């Protein structure tokens, strides 16, 4: 799962305002629990077609994912997400510059892809 999967889900053009409100409500509940947070990329704030706010796990959220062995599903979730058909808007948002995540979060979400040589990954 990428740090912005939730943001992509909330920004799909097929979502109705009611669905977006329900998603935002759930995101805010997780934020209040310290599991996820909003990460802001300030340079995007003045760009109309690019998002500046991204939802992602906190260090506490990563700890919870680890405790329940959910991090082992990261490669599968990422592969499924990459193969999912997306709207132009979501694809544009995928390529948007993003804020840095806490190092513990970044480290926990990294994995070695099979068949990718170390020189190809850098």
Number of C-alpha atoms within 10 A of each C-alpha: 18 19 19 19 17 16 22 19 14 22 18 15 13 11 13 12 10 9 12 16 13 13 18 15 12 12 21 17 13 15 18 11 12 14 20 21 20 18 20 17 16 14 13 17 13 10 10 8 12 18 22 21 18 18 21 24 26 21 20 15 19 22 17 15 17 13 10 10 10 11 20 14 11 16 18 12 14 15 11 11 14 11 8 9 9 15 13 11 14 18 12 13 19 18 9 15 14 21 16 11 16 12 10 13 19 15 11 16 18 12 11 10 10 7 7 9 10 9 6 7 8 5
